[in-house]
Amino acid sequence: MSVNTPVRPEPSAPPQLSIRAADAPVVTSEEEAPPVFELRSFDAFYGSFQAIRGITMDVAPNKITALIGPSGSGKSTILRWLNRMNDLIPGATMGGEVLYHGVNLFDKRVDPVEVRRRIGMVFQKPNPFPKSIYENVAFGPRVAGFTGKMDDLVEESLRR
């Protein structure tokens, strides 16, 4: 399921995002950059429950994004699919297409770990893995290929 080829090189500065509703008028120009994300007829399911139905939208680079809606409307669900966190949820499935810089995030050749490196999540509340504090601190450096002394890095990180 994974490949050694990265999804796509990132721009030099991390982009801010903006959502354009599919039915809203779209202002285009020759200078307009291609979307960072494109969702096409996106559906999300948890088992037989359909949490997201038929979303089509573009997320433009260098804009501020706001997903606004009542609790339970699917805002976090969309964000979790964008960085493939729902791969880890049993029974979570999706339909439609999710593109990141033109690459299908759910293509079997795309490495989900590489996706999560490029598309980060910041949660309102801490969301540790069901592991020890040490393992939670060490997880990121391990995934990133840290080769130094992990004990020293974890201790320094916790002290800071």
Secondary structure, DSSP 8 states (H G I E B T S, - for coil): ---SS-S----SS---EEEEETTS-----TT----SEEEEEEEEEETTEEEEEEEEEEEEETS-------TTSSHHHHHHHHTTGGGGSTTEEEEEEEEETTEETT-TTS-HHHHHHHS----SS----SS-HHHHHHHHHHHTT--S-HHHHHHHHHH-
